[in-house]
Amino acid sequence: MPARRRPRTSSAAERVKSLLGLEAEALMRRLEARRGQMIGLFSRHRDREALLWPLRSSLPSAGFSDLAQLEPAVQRAASAFCEELDELRWYFQYTEDMPQSAQGVFNQHLTRLRTAWGRLSAALGTRGRRGRSTSRAG
């Protein structure tokens, strides 16, 4: 019987990349799952929580020392994704738009966020999972 191989220990950079990918994927899944309800709830209740809650993420708080371990291409892609996320969060936090206008702006932001996520996924090497995890319809 052949000897069992010990699982390879991943490097710190690989673990950071994995966490970035998982967090970005979870955020995009949440947005896709709730996008049809977010503006409706905002419209009915005039409470921004329905807009902001699906945007929660630990990505913007990733530490500099963790991100410094990554290749520059991954750093750029992660930064671009976080910037798009921050733009959407800022818009939802401070918009005075009516719900119909907010829906249009949300759709524009979501398109840019999907693009940034695609670039992040490619940089992380997780592009294959991307297509199965969210829907582009709606």
C-alpha positions in Angstrom: 0.0 0.0 0.0 1.5 3.3 -1.0 2.2 5.9 1.7 -0.4 8.6 2.1 0.7 12.0 1.0 0.4 14.8 3.5 -1.7 17.7 2.2 0.4 20.5 1.0 0.3 23.5 3.3 -0.8 26.6 1.4 1.2 29.7 1.6 -0.1 32.8 3.3 -0.6 34.5 0.0 -2.7 31.5 -1.3 -4.9 31.7 1.8 -5.4 35.5 1.4 -6.3 34.9 -2.3 -8.8 32.2 -1.3 -10.4 34.4 1.3 -10.7 37.3 -1.2 -12.3 35.0 -3.7 -14.8 33.6 -1.2 -15.7 37.0 0.2 -16.2 38.5 -3.3 -18.3 35.5 -4.4 -20.5 35.6 -1.3 -21.1 39.3 -1.8 -22.0 38.9 -5.5 -24.4 36.0 -4.6 -26.1 38.1 -2.0 -26.5 41.0 -4.4 -27.9 38.8 -7.1 -30.3 37.0 -4.7 -31.6 40.2 -3.2 -31.4 42.7 -6.0 -35.1 42.4 -6.9 -36.1 43.2 -3.3 -33.6 45.9 -2.3 -35.2 48.9 -4.1 -38.7 47.7 -3.3 -38.0 47.6 0.4 -36.3 50.9 0.3 -39.3 52.4 -1.5 -41.8 51.0 0.9 -40.0 51.6 4.2 -37.7 54.5 3.3 -35.0 52.7 5.2 -31.6 52.4 3.7 -30.8 49.2 5.5 -32.3 47.0 2.8 -29.8 48.7 0.4 -26.8 48.5 2.6 -27.1 45.1 4.3 -26.3 43.0 1.2 -23.2 45.1 0.6 -21.6 44.1 3.9 -18.1 42.7 3.4 -14.8 42.3 5.1 -12.9 43.0 1.9 -12.4 46.7 2.5 -10.9 45.9 5.9 -8.3 43.5 4.6 -5.0 44.4 6.2 -2.1 45.9 4.3 0.3 43.2 5.4 -2.1 40.5 4.1 -2.6 42.3 0.7 1.2 43.0 0.4 1.7 39.3 0.1 -0.2 39.2 -3.2 1.0 39.7 -6.7 0.5 43.2 -8.0 -2.2 42.1 -10.5 -4.2 40.6 -7.7 -3.7 43.7 -5.6 -5.0 45.9 -8.5 -8.0 43.7 -9.1 -8.9 43.6 -5.4 -8.5 47.3 -5.1 -10.7 47.9 -8.2 -13.4 45.6 -6.8 -13.4 47.3 -3.4 -13.6 50.7 -5.1 -16.7 49.7 -7.1 -18.2 48.3 -3.9 -17.4 51.5 -2.0 -19.0 53.6 -4.8 -22.2 51.6 -4.6 -22.3 51.7 -0.8 -21.7 55.5 -0.9 -24.5 56.0 -3.4 -27.0 53.9 -1.4 -26.0 55.6 1.9 -26.5 59.2 0.6 -28.8 59.1 -2.4 -31.8 61.3 -2.6 -33.0 59.7 -5.8 -36.5 58.3 -6.0 -36.7 54.5 -6.2 -37.0 54.3 -10.0 -33.9 56.4 -10.5 -32.1 54.5 -7.8 -32.9 51.2 -9.6 -31.3 52.5 -12.8 -28.2 53.7 -10.9 -28.0 50.4 -9.0 -28.1 48.5 -12.3 -25.2 50.6 -13.6 -23.2 50.1 -10.5 -23.9 46.4 -10.5 -22.7 46.1 -14.1 -19.4 47.7 -13.1 -19.2 45.6 -10.0 -19.7 42.4 -12.0 -16.9 43.5 -14.4 -14.5 44.2 -11.5 -15.5 40.8 -9.9 -14.7 39.1 -13.2 -11.2 40.7 -13.3 -10.7 39.8 -9.6 -11.8 36.2 -10.3 -9.4 36.0 -13.3 -6.5 37.4 -11.2 -7.2 34.9 -8.4 -7.5 32.1 -10.8 -11.2 31.3 -9.9 -12.7 32.4 -13.2 -14.4 29.0 -13.7 -16.6 29.3 -10.6 -17.8 32.8 -11.5 -20.4 31.8 -14.1 -22.1 29.3 -11.9 -22.4 31.5 -8.9 -24.6 34.3 -10.1 -27.1 35.2 -12.7 -26.8 38.1 -15.0 -30.5 38.2 -15.7 -32.8 40.8 -14.1 
